[in-house]
Amino acid sequence: MNQAVFISDLHLHPLNTQIHQRFERFVDWAKTHTQSVYILGDFIHVWAGDDLMDDYAFKVIKLLQSLHEAGVSVYFMPGNRDFLIGERFLKESHMIALKDPTVISLDGMRIYLTHGDRYCSTDIAHQFLRFWTRNFWFKPLFLKFPARFRKSLVQSVRDYSQQKKKSARPFYPIDTPKLVKDMLAHQVMTTIYGHIHRMGHHVDQYNNIVFRRYILSDWEKNITIL
């Protein structure tokens, strides 16, 4: 029995049945193989507000409810695609919200958790968007817009993502020195994050201190859980 399993970047969407089926299989496995699941962002491909929950959203919620009923704790940290997930979704799915970043303790080891996009410093466009959308006023203001407008915006984001898949996607590496600085501030030597869709395990050394970085897989092709 695992104490904890970490996943991120599923980008669940009703049109991507393959990834949804992978998540269903994961849920069945997790019920008997782990005490807790940590979802570190971009769980849903795009989220425009809890008031727009549809049949597919309730299908996902039902899967999360089944984990809760099996005694598995599910923790959710928002990513850049699903940061608008609100109290209603969390309550119905029984997920426990985590702030980005969060430090947890497993078997006495402190672990720094983050979605990862805050450290893609060279992605100027994303950092500009992140600055505005993560402001305290953005969420209540955005949710006041008509449902039709928000649905249209969500579809536009998906269409843009599909176009990017067809072309060479630019890679924005993590700003490791910035990440290490934050880890030091929290007195943590191990971090787990996703976002960049490049699974890996890295050992870095700064000022004779060893830091470990675990990067989570996306669920598009080579799916791996930590």
Secondary structure, DSSP 8 states (H G I E B T S, - for coil): -BS-EEE----B-TT-HHHHHHHHHHHHHHHHHBSEEEEES--BS----GGG--HHHHHHHHHHHHHHHTT-EEEEE--SSSTT--HHHHHHHTEEE--SSEEEEETTEEEEE--SGGG-TT-HHHHHHHHHHTSTTHHHHHTTS-HHHHHHHHHHHHHHHHHHHHS--------HHHHHHHHHHTT-SEEEE-SS---EEEEEEETTEEEEEEE---SSSS----
